[in-house]
Amino acid sequence: MTAPTHLALSEVLDLDRYPIDRPDSPRGRALVEFCRAALAFEGACQLPGFLRPDAVARLVDEALGKRGSAHRTDGTHNVYFEPVTDDGVGSLLQHSSKSAIAWDLVDDDSPLRVAYTSEELTGFLGRVLGPAELHRFADPLGAASLMVFDAGDELGWHFDRAPFAVTIMLQPGTAGGAYEYHHLLRTAEDENPDGVRAALADERPGRITLPNEPGTLSLFQGRYSLHRVTPVAGDRPRINAVLAYSARPDDRMNTLTQELFYGRSAQ
């Protein structure tokens, strides 16, 4: 068997366009300022072409090759991921389904592993998402994952518990699979149940749809912005990578959460 070939970070990420390895350069500082401004303006920042095309193709092949080891989830929930209530917004069920390929299944020479374990990417995200110091997740299953959405799969409307999410689009589905959100639909002081209910009924204007271009790094603040991935249709699955970070060093899921997302536990 041929030994794995280790990829340089520059072979995985377009460091010419996005100089995350040169944070003190004028372009490096401008990139951080751009991302902070985009997040402040509408809660999302997208960097198209962040992952190089060859790396995207390798990750699509890797995800498809590991589908047999992916953990399938399919169920209902409310927008808060809390116990369903008898009335109000908490009673309105949403559907989510997908297949998750855990971090410990990702190849040693995978472009995802090269990108996620790099200090350059972690440092860049910390400068954008700060002011707290950012750390890679220490979870052996959930540090970084590949997500596969087949026909009929979706993420129902919900608010995140985490302050931000970091994802990389690898392959859009044949149809559907759009990332949609309502920016700042609630606040820490006001849950805005009437606004949430109107959004769920498709009666509220201002819904934003993000592009699904392969290779795009997306930063999203979803704690107060209601969001979803619409149902995927067609033969080509939607595939993306989810990268987990924390303000706390050595942070990880508890065993119950690991079993929920990955069908097993590992510490």
CORCOR-V533949 format. One record per run of one state. SS is the DSSP state (helix for helix, strand for strand, loop for the rest). FROM is the first residue (numbers start at 1). TO is the last residue. If there is no record, write none. Layout:
BEGIN
SS|FROM|TO + SS|FROM|TO
END
This chain:
BEGIN
loop|1|8 + helix|9|12 + strand|13|13 + loop|14|25 + helix|26|42 + loop|43|43 + strand|44|47 + loop|48|50 + strand|51|51 + loop|52|52 + helix|53|65 + loop|66|66 + helix|67|69 + loop|70|70 + strand|71|77 + loop|78|88 + helix|89|91 + loop|92|93 + strand|94|101 + loop|102|102 + helix|103|105 + loop|106|110 + helix|111|116 + loop|117|118 + helix|119|129 + loop|130|134 + strand|135|136 + loop|137|143 + strand|144|149 + loop|150|153 + strand|154|158 + loop|159|164 + strand|165|171 + loop|172|174 + strand|175|176 + loop|177|178 + strand|179|182 + loop|183|192 + helix|193|200 + loop|201|207 + strand|208|210 + loop|211|216 + strand|217|220 + loop|221|225 + strand|226|229 + loop|230|231 + strand|232|233 + loop|234|237 + strand|238|243 + loop|244|244 + strand|245|246 + loop|247|254 + helix|255|262 + loop|263|267
END
